[in-house]
Amino acid sequence: MISIQKLSSVVATLCLGVASVQAAGHTYTLNNIASGNWTTANVRTANSYLIGHNAQHPVISSAYFEYDFTPAKGKTVTSCGVLIAGSTDYSINSYWGKPDNGNPSHIQFKVGNAGMNVAKATVAQITTGNNIANLWHYQCDANQNTDGGYDWVGDGLHKGLVFDCLNYEINGTAPKRIQAAVNAGGLEVIWCSERYDKDINGNTLAVNYIWGSTGFLASNTCIITTSN
């Protein structure tokens, strides 16, 4: 599993070296400004962040979270992730053999995370628009907007997990969307999308979702660390 550790864990792990690490860079914790969903049918729902699909929401949904990157403007980003409150309303049914993440059942949900594709939409279109043709396709399809990072979760609570958004940007396999947004400062959207929905036999699932029954929370933060 690729994830950013909680800040407390970093401190505990680095121990005596933590003072020099903190002196070399900064950590920015940014409150969520707005959140919602877009479906593959290009329909937006505000103040919700369910991702996946179920009987009530049969069309696949991806969640967006809006942040103001101005405090980190011009910095060199070394990690970026979103700390999203979990929900007891979830139904995870997808099977993936590796990794198991300490989960011997291998029933787990893959969340892919990415900055917005600025060439295909504006922040205002994503956070206030609706029925915009191909918006989900260009923003949430991994073939059009490569994930910056991902995580597997075995339940909908995933307490304390910060979902990685930067690993693939750092290793050069994804466009540097987060770094470009930090360079510019201002408003940015981060997407969280379902990335796998097959059972052990490879059949597509009728139900597979997390973060159901959720609403807007400013405490769904984006945590950015920089080297300068």
C-alpha positions as CSV (number, residue, x, y, z in Angstrom):
1,M,0.0,0.0,0.0
2,I,1.3,3.4,-0.9
3,S,0.4,6.0,1.7
4,I,1.7,9.0,3.5
5,Q,2.2,8.3,7.2
6,K,0.4,10.4,9.8
7,L,2.6,13.2,11.0
8,S,2.7,11.7,14.5
9,S,4.1,8.5,13.1
10,V,6.8,10.4,11.2
11,V,7.9,12.1,14.4
12,A,8.0,8.8,16.2
13,T,9.9,7.1,13.5
14,L,12.5,9.8,12.9
15,C,13.0,10.5,16.6
16,L,16.3,12.5,16.9
17,G,16.3,13.4,13.3
18,V,13.0,15.1,13.3
19,A,14.3,18.5,14.2
20,S,16.5,18.7,11.1
21,V,13.7,17.4,8.9
22,Q,11.3,20.0,10.2
23,A,13.9,22.7,9.8
24,A,14.5,21.7,6.2
25,G,10.9,22.0,5.0
26,H,7.3,22.8,6.0
27,T,4.0,20.9,6.4
28,Y,0.8,22.6,5.3
29,T,-2.6,21.3,6.5
30,L,-5.3,22.7,4.2
31,N,-9.0,22.6,5.1
32,N,-11.5,21.4,2.6
33,I,-13.5,24.2,0.9
34,A,-16.0,22.1,-1.0
35,S,-16.7,18.5,-1.9
36,G,-19.0,16.4,-4.0
37,N,-19.3,13.7,-6.6
38,W,-19.3,13.4,-10.3
39,T,-20.7,10.3,-12.0
40,T,-19.7,8.6,-15.3
41,A,-23.0,10.2,-16.6
42,N,-21.5,13.6,-15.9
43,V,-23.9,14.4,-13.1
44,R,-22.7,16.3,-10.0
45,T,-23.9,16.0,-6.4
46,A,-22.7,18.6,-3.9
47,N,-21.8,17.9,-0.3
48,S,-21.2,14.2,-0.7
49,Y,-18.2,12.1,-1.3
50,L,-19.3,8.6,-1.9
51,I,-17.1,6.8,-4.4
52,G,-18.0,3.6,-6.2
53,H,-21.6,2.3,-6.9
54,N,-24.5,0.7,-5.2
55,A,-28.3,0.1,-5.7
56,Q,-29.2,3.7,-4.8
57,H,-26.3,5.1,-6.9
58,P,-25.8,2.6,-9.7
59,V,-23.7,5.0,-11.8
60,I,-20.1,5.0,-10.8
61,S,-19.2,8.1,-8.7
62,S,-15.8,9.8,-8.0
63,A,-15.4,12.3,-5.3
64,Y,-13.8,15.7,-5.5
65,F,-12.2,17.8,-2.7
66,E,-11.4,21.5,-3.2
67,Y,-8.4,23.2,-1.5
68,D,-6.5,26.5,-1.5
69,F,-2.9,25.8,-2.2
70,T,-1.8,29.5,-1.7
71,P,0.0,28.8,1.6
72,A,2.4,26.4,-0.1
73,K,2.8,28.5,-3.3
74,G,6.1,28.1,-5.0
75,K,7.4,25.3,-2.8
76,T,8.8,22.0,-3.8
77,V,6.4,19.3,-2.8
78,T,7.8,16.1,-1.3
79,S,4.4,14.5,-0.2
80,C,0.8,15.2,-0.7
81,G,-2.2,13.3,0.6
82,V,-5.8,13.7,1.7
83,L,-7.0,12.8,5.2
84,I,-10.7,11.8,4.6
85,A,-13.1,11.0,7.4
86,G,-14.4,7.4,7.0
87,S,-18.0,6.2,7.2
88,T,-19.7,3.1,8.6
89,D,-21.8,3.2,5.4
90,Y,-19.7,1.1,3.0
91,S,-19.9,-2.2,1.2
92,I,-16.5,-3.4,-0.1
93,N,-16.7,-6.5,-2.2
94,S,-13.7,-6.3,-4.6
95,Y,-11.1,-9.0,-4.4
96,W,-7.4,-8.3,-5.0
97,G,-4.8,-11.0,-4.2
98,K,-1.8,-8.7,-3.7
99,P,-1.2,-6.8,-1.6
100,D,-3.2,-8.1,1.3
101,N,-2.2,-5.2,3.7
102,G,-2.7,-7.5,6.7
103,N,-6.1,-8.4,5.3
104,P,-6.1,-12.2,4.6
105,S,-9.5,-12.1,3.0
106,H,-8.2,-9.8,0.2
107,I,-11.5,-8.1,0.1
108,Q,-10.5,-4.5,-0.3
109,F,-11.3,-1.2,-2.1
110,K,-8.8,0.6,-4.3
111,V,-8.8,4.4,-4.2
112,G,-6.9,6.2,-6.9
113,N,-6.1,9.9,-6.2
114,A,-5.1,12.7,-8.6
115,G,-5.0,16.4,-9.0
116,M,-7.3,17.9,-11.6
117,N,-6.7,17.9,-15.3
118,V,-6.6,21.7,-15.8
119,A,-6.6,21.4,-19.6
120,K,-10.1,19.9,-19.5
121,A,-12.0,21.8,-16.8
122,T,-11.8,24.7,-14.3
123,V,-12.2,24.5,-10.6
124,A,-15.5,26.4,-10.9
125,Q,-16.9,23.9,-13.5
126,I,-16.0,21.0,-11.2
127,T,-17.3,22.5,-8.0
128,T,-20.4,24.2,-9.3
129,G,-21.3,22.8,-12.7
130,N,-23.4,19.9,-13.8
131,N,-24.1,17.9,-17.0
132,I,-20.8,18.9,-18.5
133,A,-20.0,16.5,-21.3
134,N,-17.0,14.2,-20.7
135,L,-16.1,15.9,-17.4
136,W,-15.8,12.6,-15.6
137,H,-14.0,11.0,-18.5
138,Y,-11.2,13.7,-18.6
139,Q,-10.9,14.1,-14.8
140,C,-11.5,10.6,-13.3
141,D,-10.7,8.1,-16.0
142,A,-7.1,6.9,-15.1
143,N,-6.3,6.7,-18.8
144,Q,-7.0,10.4,-19.2
145,N,-5.8,11.7,-15.8
146,T,-3.2,9.4,-14.3
147,D,-3.4,8.8,-10.6
148,G,-0.7,10.5,-8.5
149,G,-1.1,7.8,-5.9
150,Y,-3.4,5.2,-4.5
151,D,-4.4,3.2,-1.4
152,W,-6.2,-0.1,-0.7
153,V,-8.6,-0.1,2.3
154,G,-10.4,-3.1,3.9
155,D,-13.1,-1.0,5.6
156,G,-14.8,2.3,5.2
157,L,-13.4,3.8,8.4
158,H,-9.6,3.6,7.6
159,K,-8.9,5.6,10.7
160,G,-5.9,8.0,10.3
161,L,-5.0,7.0,6.8
162,V,-3.8,9.8,4.5
163,F,-4.5,8.8,0.9
164,D,-1.4,9.4,-1.2
165,C,-1.7,11.7,-4.2
166,L,2.0,12.1,-5.2
167,N,3.9,8.9,-5.4
168,Y,3.5,8.5,-9.2
169,E,4.3,12.2,-9.8
170,I,7.6,11.8,-7.9
171,N,8.6,8.6,-9.8
172,G,7.8,10.2,-13.1
173,T,4.9,8.0,-14.2
174,A,2.2,10.6,-13.8
175,P,1.9,14.3,-14.8
176,K,3.1,16.7,-12.1
177,R,-0.4,18.1,-11.5
178,I,0.0,18.7,-7.8
179,Q,3.4,20.3,-8.1
180,A,2.1,22.6,-10.9
181,A,-0.9,23.6,-8.7
182,V,1.5,24.4,-5.8
183,N,3.7,26.4,-8.1
184,A,0.7,28.5,-9.1
185,G,-1.0,28.7,-5.8
186,G,-4.8,29.2,-5.6
187,L,-7.6,26.8,-5.8
188,E,-7.1,23.1,-6.7
189,V,-9.3,20.0,-6.9
190,I,-8.1,16.6,-5.8
191,W,-10.1,13.5,-7.1
192,C,-10.6,10.2,-5.4
193,S,-11.9,7.4,-7.6
194,E,-12.7,3.7,-7.4
195,R,-10.0,1.8,-9.3
196,Y,-11.1,-1.8,-9.2
197,D,-14.6,-3.5,-8.9
198,K,-14.1,-7.3,-9.7
199,D,-14.8,-10.3,-7.5
200,I,-12.4,-13.3,-7.1
201,N,-13.6,-14.7,-10.4
202,G,-13.1,-11.4,-12.3
203,N,-16.8,-10.6,-12.5
204,T,-18.0,-7.0,-12.2
205,L,-19.6,-6.2,-8.9
206,A,-23.1,-4.8,-8.6
207,V,-22.2,-3.1,-5.3
208,N,-18.8,-1.7,-4.3
209,Y,-18.5,1.6,-2.5
210,I,-17.0,3.6,0.5
211,W,-17.9,6.9,2.1
212,G,-21.6,6.5,1.9
213,S,-23.9,8.8,3.9
214,T,-21.3,11.6,4.1
215,G,-21.6,15.3,3.8
216,F,-19.2,18.3,3.6
217,L,-16.5,18.4,6.3
218,A,-13.8,21.1,6.4
219,S,-11.7,18.6,8.3
220,N,-11.3,16.5,5.2
221,T,-7.8,18.0,4.9
222,C,-5.0,18.0,2.3
223,I,-1.6,17.6,3.9
224,I,1.3,18.9,1.9
225,T,5.0,18.7,2.9
226,T,7.7,20.6,1.1
227,S,11.5,20.6,1.0
228,N,11.8,24.4,1.3
